């Protein structure tokens, strides 16, 4: 009987170690961020555009390649601000094939515009001048 208890204790400890290792491999950790982005939207007439919906898209590696979207409106001076977007990964995934990046786009009354940011270039546009034309973003 004591031999069976010893075997069961050992099996329990082995299972516990396996579950702890698996838990650590799947535990999310912060792996970077898309910085806060404040940008001014200017119409084709050269004036700030108030009240236009601006979309920000970004990719978080932990979400299996799905794109997240946030929609905000410009203020009276045509400015919109998007908060920092923390990105996450898991040890089980290894190094992420995705670099932190974001895309801002907007459409309104026959005008559209967009801007991109990625960690490699690390340059954020501070304004977007809308162009005339149909909205290419759907």
Secondary structure by P-SEA (a helix, b strand, c coil): caaaaaaaaaaaaaaaaaaaaaaaaacccccccccbbbbbbbccccccccbbbbbbbbbbccccbbbbbbbbbbcccbbbbbcbbbbbccccccccccccbbbbccccccccccccccccccccccbbbbbbcccccc
